[in-house]
Amino acid sequence: MSSKKPELTFKYVFNYAYNPTYVNGAQGGFSPRGEMVINFYLERQPLPNAISHEITPEGAIGNETGMDPKDLASSMVRFIDTGVVMSYDNAKVFHAWLGDKLREVEEIHKARTEFEQSEARGQA
């Protein structure tokens, strides 16, 4: 009789368009169906649609004379490139997984700090 437990191996298949994206924020909540909707965004300063410059007597580009849109200096962009939708149960599993990963990195940072402090104490 075999004492080996049954196992299952998952193979990962990537979409050809797979391209990890940096995000620094998220917005979302639960849909009317009870599914978690998370939209990931990159928050940044906006770029102008157009900038106008004067032309100097020498024919060079001079000082800026206008910008479109006018409220650019008081605006921010939250560029949403991707989002996910998951069930409540999967959101709980994802939450636990993310918590585990955060604890792992916190332990790495703690060990690194302790190592650096011990090295600093050992140097003359």
Rosetta blueprint (number, residue, H / E / L):
1 M L
2 S L
3 S L
4 K L
5 K L
6 P L
7 E L
8 L L
9 T L
10 F L
11 K L
12 Y L
13 V L
14 F L
15 N L
16 Y L
17 A L
18 Y L
19 N L
20 P L
21 T L
22 Y L
23 V L
24 N L
25 G E
26 A E
27 Q E
28 G E
29 G E
30 F E
31 S L
32 P L
33 R L
34 G L
35 E L
36 M E
37 V E
38 I E
39 N E
40 F E
41 Y E
42 L E
43 E E
44 R E
45 Q L
46 P L
47 L L
48 P L
49 N L
50 A E
51 I E
52 S E
53 H E
54 E E
55 I E
56 T L
57 P L
58 E L
59 G L
60 A L
61 I E
62 G E
63 N E
64 E E
65 T E
66 G E
67 M E
68 D E
69 P L
70 K L
71 D L
72 L H
73 A H
74 S H
75 S L
76 M L
77 V E
78 R E
79 F E
80 I E
81 D E
82 T E
83 G E
84 V E
85 V E
86 M E
87 S L
88 Y H
89 D H
90 N H
91 A H
92 K H
93 V H
94 F H
95 H H
96 A H
97 W H
98 L H
99 G H
100 D H
101 K H
102 L H
103 R H
104 E H
105 V H
106 E H
107 E H
108 I H
109 H H
110 K H
111 A H
112 R H
113 T H
114 E H
115 F H
116 E H
117 Q H
118 S H
119 E H
120 A H
121 R H
122 G H
123 Q L
124 A L
